[in-house]
Amino acid sequence: MTQPYDLEDRTFAFARRVRAFLKTLPRTLTNTEDARQLTRASGSVGANYIEASEAVSKRDFVLRIKICRKEAKEARYWLRLVDIGENRAAASERDALVQEATELPRIFGAILRNTASR
């Protein structure tokens, strides 16, 4: 799947895919709790990117991008933790989401490096 280049769209698509993925998981107490955390973290990536795009200062921008990076890493943690049961399709989607949650912090890290060099 080709990833969108617009980060606002890409982070939105990530949050939507996470929500669709969560609907396929076994309903257990731990998955319920982990899903809540994952939902928050995955949505926070995009929400903070929007905030960064509207930042009123360079300092504010850097702070929001750092939060984006942190939330993407947290989403990756929760994705790895949820129980997928025996669902092979869910395993494949989780792997793809973990990959996206690995790429996003790298992108935000590059943004931070480019911003610092200016």
TARAHU-V451511 format. One record per backbone hydrogen bond with DSSP energy under -0.5 kcal/mol. NH is the residue of the N-H (numbers start at 0). CO is the residue of the C=O. E is the energy in kcal/mol with one decimal. If there is no record, write none. Layout:
{{NH/CO/E} {NH/CO/E}}
This chain:
{{6/4/-0.6} {9/5/-2.7} {10/6/-2.8} {11/7/-1.7} {12/8/-2.8} {13/9/-2.1} {14/10/-2.1} {15/11/-2.4} {16/12/-2.7} {17/13/-2.4} {18/14/-2.0} {19/15/-2.2} {20/16/-2.6} {21/17/-2.5} {22/18/-1.1} {23/20/-1.7} {24/21/-1.2} {25/82/-0.5} {27/25/-1.3} {31/27/-2.3} {32/28/-1.9} {33/29/-3.0} {34/30/-2.9} {35/31/-1.6} {36/32/-1.7} {37/33/-2.7} {38/34/-2.9} {39/35/-2.2} {40/36/-2.6} {41/37/-2.8} {42/38/-1.9} {43/39/-2.1} {44/40/-1.3} {45/41/-0.8} {46/42/-2.0} {47/43/-2.5} {48/44/-1.5} {49/45/-2.3} {50/46/-1.9} {51/47/-2.5} {52/48/-2.4} {53/49/-1.1} {54/51/-1.7} {60/56/-2.3} {61/57/-2.7} {62/58/-2.2} {63/59/-2.3} {64/60/-2.4} {65/61/-2.3} {66/62/-1.9} {67/63/-2.3} {68/64/-2.4} {69/65/-2.3} {70/66/-2.9} {71/67/-2.2} {72/68/-2.0} {73/69/-2.2} {74/70/-2.5} {75/71/-2.1} {76/72/-1.8} {77/73/-2.3} {78/74/-2.6} {79/75/-2.0} {80/76/-1.1} {81/77/-1.9} {83/81/-0.6} {86/83/-1.4} {87/85/-0.9} {90/86/-1.8} {91/87/-2.2} {92/88/-2.4} {93/89/-2.8} {94/90/-2.3} {95/91/-2.0} {96/92/-2.6} {97/93/-3.0} {98/94/-2.1} {99/95/-2.1} {100/96/-2.7} {101/97/-0.8} {101/98/-0.7} {102/98/-2.2} {103/99/-2.6} {105/101/-0.9} {106/102/-2.2} {107/103/-2.6} {108/104/-2.4} {109/105/-2.2} {110/106/-2.2} {111/107/-2.3} {112/108/-2.4} {113/109/-2.6} {114/110/-2.3} {115/111/-2.4} {116/112/-1.6} {117/114/-0.9}}
